Amino acid sequence: MALTDTFVRQVKPTKSSSEKYADGQGMYLLVNSAGKYWRLDYRFNGKRKTAALGIYPDVSLAKARQRRQEARELLADGIDPSAAKRIAKEERLLLERQTFETIAHEWLEKTKAQRAEATQIKVVGWLTRNVFPEIGSMPISDIKPRDVLHAVQRLEARGAIESAHRVKQLCGQVFRYAVAVGLAERDVTADLRGALAAIPENHFAAITEPREATKLMQAIHGYNGHPYATAALKLSPLFFVRPGELRSAEWSEIDFDAAEWRIPGAKMKMKRDHVVPLATQAIDILRALHPMTGHGKYVFPSIRTGERCMSENTINAALRNLGYSKEEMTAHCSFARRIDPLRLTHLPLPGKRCHTVV
């Protein structure tokens, strides 16, 4: 006779060790002094086996019957219910260990060669401060778009709009890595398109008029600061490179015979080798600098130690010493990019004299 909810609720353990109360199709309620347990007896490959279906009252009679039906369906498909339960538990524990933070650190380690050291530190900092406290402990397969949005909106609320977009992109890269290794179904950040405020336009201060640019070039060539800074300042409008690429230049990358500076892809934003042609003026400046720094690694070493390159603020500081405020001119991009190329007499060509501005 099948069990009823009332009987299951009221039945008490007897003085004997255990009592079994059948519900049919191999399922029964095991009652003893420790509690009430749902069990299922079945045969698999000719062997008698028992599966645990849960503990009453956490698992009701109806729930126990549902689990019995699921187990019978597995048996009909030739699957051992106990083995299937064990495998499911192992998979669940594995997924619980595959948290967003764990996967993010794995992705950071595998991709760090693609980023400069300073960028790696910045990326780790962004994730550690802004993402891990919010979703770091969550299994990556359980994270929903709203979970990521909540994390990046905290940045947005502080006014760090650009950082919020950048952090969202980083989360997307972590999710795409998780998809590739089979730990997530999809990149949930794709659903956040348009959810953040647009990044406000931010233009760097620059001199773009040829007359004012001429005065700037004259001021640069009259600058009498530290020799390393003076050389870097004079080379900036000749090289068409970012300040970070200029200050980290190494002598091993300079080929005087070919009149070339070959920057390795690891240093470039696009991760591709980049060849900078050296005009005669550039070669003259580099040859004059070589006796001072040529014994070391960097063309522009730090004043304090030759183990590091020049500070990122050195060129900007030189511009301030020349009287140009941060609202007038910055060294973020090449000086020559700030000027209409149609108004230039010549661009730097290998081994050729050039005039930057007329």
Contacts in CASP RR format, 6 or more apart in sequence:
PFRMAT RR
TARGET T0000
AUTHOR 0000-0000-0000
METHOD contacts of the structure
MODEL  1
MALTDTFVRQVKPTKSSSEKYADGQGMYLLVNSAGKYWRLDYRFNGKRKT
AALGIYPDVSLAKARQRRQEARELLADGIDPSAAKRIAKEERLLLERQTF
ETIAHEWLEKTKAQRAEATQIKVVGWLTRNVFPEIGSMPISDIKPRDVLH
AVQRLEARGAIESAHRVKQLCGQVFRYAVAVGLAERDVTADLRGALAAIP
ENHFAAITEPREATKLMQAIHGYNGHPYATAALKLSPLFFVRPGELRSAE
WSEIDFDAAEWRIPGAKMKMKRDHVVPLATQAIDILRALHPMTGHGKYVF
PSIRTGERCMSENTINAALRNLGYSKEEMTAHCSFARRIDPLRLTHLPLP
GKRCHTVV
2 23 0 8 1.000
2 24 0 8 1.000
3 21 0 8 1.000
3 22 0 8 1.000
3 23 0 8 1.000
3 29 0 8 1.000
3 61 0 8 1.000
4 61 0 8 1.000
5 60 0 8 1.000
5 61 0 8 1.000
7 21 0 8 1.000
8 29 0 8 1.000
8 36 0 8 1.000
8 56 0 8 1.000
8 61 0 8 1.000
9 57 0 8 1.000
11 21 0 8 1.000
11 29 0 8 1.000
11 31 0 8 1.000
11 36 0 8 1.000
12 31 0 8 1.000
13 19 0 8 1.000
13 31 0 8 1.000
13 32 0 8 1.000
13 33 0 8 1.000
13 35 0 8 1.000
14 31 0 8 1.000
17 32 0 8 1.000
18 30 0 8 1.000
18 31 0 8 1.000
18 32 0 8 1.000
19 30 0 8 1.000
19 31 0 8 1.000
19 32 0 8 1.000
20 28 0 8 1.000
20 29 0 8 1.000
20 30 0 8 1.000
20 31 0 8 1.000
20 39 0 8 1.000
21 28 0 8 1.000
21 29 0 8 1.000
21 31 0 8 1.000
22 28 0 8 1.000
23 29 0 8 1.000
23 61 0 8 1.000
23 64 0 8 1.000
23 65 0 8 1.000
23 68 0 8 1.000
25 68 0 8 1.000
25 72 0 8 1.000
26 40 0 8 1.000
26 41 0 8 1.000
26 42 0 8 1.000
26 68 0 8 1.000
27 38 0 8 1.000
27 39 0 8 1.000
27 40 0 8 1.000
27 53 0 8 1.000
27 64 0 8 1.000
27 65 0 8 1.000
27 68 0 8 1.000
28 38 0 8 1.000
28 39 0 8 1.000
28 40 0 8 1.000
28 41 0 8 1.000
29 36 0 8 1.000
29 37 0 8 1.000
29 38 0 8 1.000
29 39 0 8 1.000
29 56 0 8 1.000
30 36 0 8 1.000
30 37 0 8 1.000
30 38 0 8 1.000
30 39 0 8 1.000
31 37 0 8 1.000
35 55 0 8 1.000
35 56 0 8 1.000
36 55 0 8 1.000
36 56 0 8 1.000
36 57 0 8 1.000
37 52 0 8 1.000
37 54 0 8 1.000
37 55 0 8 1.000
37 56 0 8 1.000
38 52 0 8 1.000
38 53 0 8 1.000
38 54 0 8 1.000
38 55 0 8 1.000
38 56 0 8 1.000
38 59 0 8 1.000
38 64 0 8 1.000
38 67 0 8 1.000
39 50 0 8 1.000
39 51 0 8 1.000
39 52 0 8 1.000
39 53 0 8 1.000
40 50 0 8 1.000
40 51 0 8 1.000
40 53 0 8 1.000
40 67 0 8 1.000
40 68 0 8 1.000
40 71 0 8 1.000
40 81 0 8 1.000
41 48 0 8 1.000
41 49 0 8 1.000
41 50 0 8 1.000
42 48 0 8 1.000
42 49 0 8 1.000
42 50 0 8 1.000
42 51 0 8 1.000
42 71 0 8 1.000
42 72 0 8 1.000
42 75 0 8 1.000
42 81 0 8 1.000
43 49 0 8 1.000
44 75 0 8 1.000
44 78 0 8 1.000
44 80 0 8 1.000
45 80 0 8 1.000
49 80 0 8 1.000
49 82 0 8 1.000
51 71 0 8 1.000
51 81 0 8 1.000
51 82 0 8 1.000
51 85 0 8 1.000
53 59 0 8 1.000
53 64 0 8 1.000
53 67 0 8 1.000
53 68 0 8 1.000
53 71 0 8 1.000
54 64 0 8 1.000
54 67 0 8 1.000
56 64 0 8 1.000
59 67 0 8 1.000
70 81 0 8 1.000
71 81 0 8 1.000
74 80 0 8 1.000
74 81 0 8 1.000
74 84 0 8 1.000
75 81 0 8 1.000
95 139 0 8 1.000
95 141 0 8 1.000
95 142 0 8 1.000
95 183 0 8 1.000
96 139 0 8 1.000
98 139 0 8 1.000
98 140 0 8 1.000
98 141 0 8 1.000
98 178 0 8 1.000
98 183 0 8 1.000
99 136 0 8 1.000
99 137 0 8 1.000
99 138 0 8 1.000
99 139 0 8 1.000
99 140 0 8 1.000
100 131 0 8 1.000
100 132 0 8 1.000
100 135 0 8 1.000
100 136 0 8 1.000
100 137 0 8 1.000
100 138 0 8 1.000
100 139 0 8 1.000
100 140 0 8 1.000
100 143 0 8 1.000
100 174 0 8 1.000
101 132 0 8 1.000
101 136 0 8 1.000
101 137 0 8 1.000
103 140 0 8 1.000
103 174 0 8 1.000
103 177 0 8 1.000
103 178 0 8 1.000
103 183 0 8 1.000
104 127 0 8 1.000
104 131 0 8 1.000
104 132 0 8 1.000
104 136 0 8 1.000
104 174 0 8 1.000
106 177 0 8 1.000
107 173 0 8 1.000
107 174 0 8 1.000
107 177 0 8 1.000
108 120 0 8 1.000
108 123 0 8 1.000
108 124 0 8 1.000
108 127 0 8 1.000
110 177 0 8 1.000
111 173 0 8 1.000
112 120 0 8 1.000
113 266 0 8 1.000
114 271 0 8 1.000
115 123 0 8 1.000
116 266 0 8 1.000
116 267 0 8 1.000
123 170 0 8 1.000
126 163 0 8 1.000
126 166 0 8 1.000
126 167 0 8 1.000
126 170 0 8 1.000
127 167 0 8 1.000
127 170 0 8 1.000
130 151 0 8 1.000
130 152 0 8 1.000
130 154 0 8 1.000
130 155 0 8 1.000
130 163 0 8 1.000
130 167 0 8 1.000
131 151 0 8 1.000
131 167 0 8 1.000
131 170 0 8 1.000
131 171 0 8 1.000
134 147 0 8 1.000
134 150 0 8 1.000
134 151 0 8 1.000
134 154 0 8 1.000
135 143 0 8 1.000
135 147 0 8 1.000
135 148 0 8 1.000
135 151 0 8 1.000
138 147 0 8 1.000
140 174 0 8 1.000
140 175 0 8 1.000
140 178 0 8 1.000
140 183 0 8 1.000
140 184 0 8 1.000
141 178 0 8 1.000
141 183 0 8 1.000
141 184 0 8 1.000
141 185 0 8 1.000
143 188 0 8 1.000
144 188 0 8 1.000
145 188 0 8 1.000
145 189 0 8 1.000
145 191 0 8 1.000
145 192 0 8 1.000
148 168 0 8 1.000
148 171 0 8 1.000
148 188 0 8 1.000
148 189 0 8 1.000
148 192 0 8 1.000
149 192 0 8 1.000
149 195 0 8 1.000
151 167 0 8 1.000
151 171 0 8 1.000
152 164 0 8 1.000
152 165 0 8 1.000
152 167 0 8 1.000
152 168 0 8 1.000
152 171 0 8 1.000
152 192 0 8 1.000
152 196 0 8 1.000
153 164 0 8 1.000
153 196 0 8 1.000
155 161 0 8 1.000
155 163 0 8 1.000
155 164 0 8 1.000
155 167 0 8 1.000
156 164 0 8 1.000
156 196 0 8 1.000
156 197 0 8 1.000
161 196 0 8 1.000
161 197 0 8 1.000
161 198 0 8 1.000
161 199 0 8 1.000
161 200 0 8 1.000
162 199 0 8 1.000
162 200 0 8 1.000
162 202 0 8 1.000
164 196 0 8 1.000
165 196 0 8 1.000
165 199 0 8 1.000
168 189 0 8 1.000
168 192 0 8 1.000
168 196 0 8 1.000
169 189 0 8 1.000
171 189 0 8 1.000
172 187 0 8 1.000
172 189 0 8 1.000
175 184 0 8 1.000
175 186 0 8 1.000
175 187 0 8 1.000
175 188 0 8 1.000
175 189 0 8 1.000
176 187 0 8 1.000
178 184 0 8 1.000
179 185 0 8 1.000
179 186 0 8 1.000
179 187 0 8 1.000
204 330 0 8 1.000
204 332 0 8 1.000
204 333 0 8 1.000
205 325 0 8 1.000
205 326 0 8 1.000
205 327 0 8 1.000
205 328 0 8 1.000
205 329 0 8 1.000
205 330 0 8 1.000
206 329 0 8 1.000
206 330 0 8 1.000
206 333 0 8 1.000
206 338 0 8 1.000
207 213 0 8 1.000
207 216 0 8 1.000
207 324 0 8 1.000
207 328 0 8 1.000
207 329 0 8 1.000
207 338 0 8 1.000
207 339 0 8 1.000
208 338 0 8 1.000
208 339 0 8 1.000
208 340 0 8 1.000
210 339 0 8 1.000
210 340 0 8 1.000
210 343 0 8 1.000
210 357 0 8 1.000
210 358 0 8 1.000
213 335 0 8 1.000
213 338 0 8 1.000
213 339 0 8 1.000
213 356 0 8 1.000
213 357 0 8 1.000
214 357 0 8 1.000
214 358 0 8 1.000
216 324 0 8 1.000
216 329 0 8 1.000
216 335 0 8 1.000
217 237 0 8 1.000
217 356 0 8 1.000
217 357 0 8 1.000
219 322 0 8 1.000
219 323 0 8 1.000
219 324 0 8 1.000
220 233 0 8 1.000
220 234 0 8 1.000
220 237 0 8 1.000
220 322 0 8 1.000
221 234 0 8 1.000
223 230 0 8 1.000
223 233 0 8 1.000
223 234 0 8 1.000
223 318 0 8 1.000
223 321 0 8 1.000
223 322 0 8 1.000
224 230 0 8 1.000
225 318 0 8 1.000
225 321 0 8 1.000
226 303 0 8 1.000
227 289 0 8 1.000
227 292 0 8 1.000
228 289 0 8 1.000
228 292 0 8 1.000
228 293 0 8 1.000
228 300 0 8 1.000
228 301 0 8 1.000
228 303 0 8 1.000
228 310 0 8 1.000
228 314 0 8 1.000
229 310 0 8 1.000
229 314 0 8 1.000
229 315 0 8 1.000
229 317 0 8 1.000
229 318 0 8 1.000
230 318 0 8 1.000
231 285 0 8 1.000
231 286 0 8 1.000
231 288 0 8 1.000
231 289 0 8 1.000
231 300 0 8 1.000
232 246 0 8 1.000
232 247 0 8 1.000
232 300 0 8 1.000
232 310 0 8 1.000
232 314 0 8 1.000
232 315 0 8 1.000
232 318 0 8 1.000
233 315 0 8 1.000
233 318 0 8 1.000
233 319 0 8 1.000
234 281 0 8 1.000
234 285 0 8 1.000
235 246 0 8 1.000
235 282 0 8 1.000
235 285 0 8 1.000
235 286 0 8 1.000
236 243 0 8 1.000
236 246 0 8 1.000
236 315 0 8 1.000
236 331 0 8 1.000
236 334 0 8 1.000
236 335 0 8 1.000
237 334 0 8 1.000
237 335 0 8 1.000
237 336 0 8 1.000
237 356 0 8 1.000
238 279 0 8 1.000
238 281 0 8 1.000
238 282 0 8 1.000
238 336 0 8 1.000
238 348 0 8 1.000
238 354 0 8 1.000
238 356 0 8 1.000
239 246 0 8 1.000
239 261 0 8 1.000
239 276 0 8 1.000
239 282 0 8 1.000
239 334 0 8 1.000
239 348 0 8 1.000
240 276 0 8 1.000
240 334 0 8 1.000
240 336 0 8 1.000
240 337 0 8 1.000
240 348 0 8 1.000
241 263 0 8 1.000
241 274 0 8 1.000
241 276 0 8 1.000
241 334 0 8 1.000
242 269 0 8 1.000
242 332 0 8 1.000
242 333 0 8 1.000
242 334 0 8 1.000
243 312 0 8 1.000
243 315 0 8 1.000
243 316 0 8 1.000
243 331 0 8 1.000
243 332 0 8 1.000
244 312 0 8 1.000
245 263 0 8 1.000
245 267 0 8 1.000
245 268 0 8 1.000
245 274 0 8 1.000
246 300 0 8 1.000
246 315 0 8 1.000
247 300 0 8 1.000
247 309 0 8 1.000
247 310 0 8 1.000
247 311 0 8 1.000
247 312 0 8 1.000
247 314 0 8 1.000
247 315 0 8 1.000
248 267 0 8 1.000
248 298 0 8 1.000
248 309 0 8 1.000
249 261 0 8 1.000
249 263 0 8 1.000
249 298 0 8 1.000
249 299 0 8 1.000
249 300 0 8 1.000
249 309 0 8 1.000
250 297 0 8 1.000
250 298 0 8 1.000
250 299 0 8 1.000
251 290 0 8 1.000
251 293 0 8 1.000
251 294 0 8 1.000
251 296 0 8 1.000
251 297 0 8 1.000
251 298 0 8 1.000
251 299 0 8 1.000
252 297 0 8 1.000
253 261 0 8 1.000
253 262 0 8 1.000
253 263 0 8 1.000
253 264 0 8 1.000
254 260 0 8 1.000
254 261 0 8 1.000
254 278 0 8 1.000
254 286 0 8 1.000
254 299 0 8 1.000
255 261 0 8 1.000
255 262 0 8 1.000
256 278 0 8 1.000
256 283 0 8 1.000
256 286 0 8 1.000
256 287 0 8 1.000
258 350 0 8 1.000
259 277 0 8 1.000
259 278 0 8 1.000
259 279 0 8 1.000
259 283 0 8 1.000
259 350 0 8 1.000
259 351 0 8 1.000
260 275 0 8 1.000
260 276 0 8 1.000
260 277 0 8 1.000
260 278 0 8 1.000
260 350 0 8 1.000
261 275 0 8 1.000
261 276 0 8 1.000
261 278 0 8 1.000
262 273 0 8 1.000
262 274 0 8 1.000
262 275 0 8 1.000
262 276 0 8 1.000
263 273 0 8 1.000
263 274 0 8 1.000
263 275 0 8 1.000
263 276 0 8 1.000
264 273 0 8 1.000
265 271 0 8 1.000
265 272 0 8 1.000
265 273 0 8 1.000
265 274 0 8 1.000
268 274 0 8 1.000
277 348 0 8 1.000
277 349 0 8 1.000
277 350 0 8 1.000
278 286 0 8 1.000
278 348 0 8 1.000
278 350 0 8 1.000
278 351 0 8 1.000
279 348 0 8 1.000
279 349 0 8 1.000
279 350 0 8 1.000
279 351 0 8 1.000
279 352 0 8 1.000
279 353 0 8 1.000
279 354 0 8 1.000
280 351 0 8 1.000
280 352 0 8 1.000
280 353 0 8 1.000
280 354 0 8 1.000
281 348 0 8 1.000
281 353 0 8 1.000
281 354 0 8 1.000
282 348 0 8 1.000
283 351 0 8 1.000
286 299 0 8 1.000
289 299 0 8 1.000
293 299 0 8 1.000
293 300 0 8 1.000
293 301 0 8 1.000
296 306 0 8 1.000
297 306 0 8 1.000
298 306 0 8 1.000
298 308 0 8 1.000
298 309 0 8 1.000
298 310 0 8 1.000
300 309 0 8 1.000
300 310 0 8 1.000
300 314 0 8 1.000
301 308 0 8 1.000
301 309 0 8 1.000
301 310 0 8 1.000
302 308 0 8 1.000
302 309 0 8 1.000
302 310 0 8 1.000
302 311 0 8 1.000
303 310 0 8 1.000
315 331 0 8 1.000
316 326 0 8 1.000
316 330 0 8 1.000
316 331 0 8 1.000
319 329 0 8 1.000
319 330 0 8 1.000
319 331 0 8 1.000
320 326 0 8 1.000
335 356 0 8 1.000
336 344 0 8 1.000
336 347 0 8 1.000
336 356 0 8 1.000
339 357 0 8 1.000
341 347 0 8 1.000
343 357 0 8 1.000
343 358 0 8 1.000
344 355 0 8 1.000
344 356 0 8 1.000
344 357 0 8 1.000
344 358 0 8 1.000
345 354 0 8 1.000
345 355 0 8 1.000
345 356 0 8 1.000
345 357 0 8 1.000
345 358 0 8 1.000
346 352 0 8 1.000
346 353 0 8 1.000
346 354 0 8 1.000
346 355 0 8 1.000
347 354 0 8 1.000
348 354 0 8 1.000
END
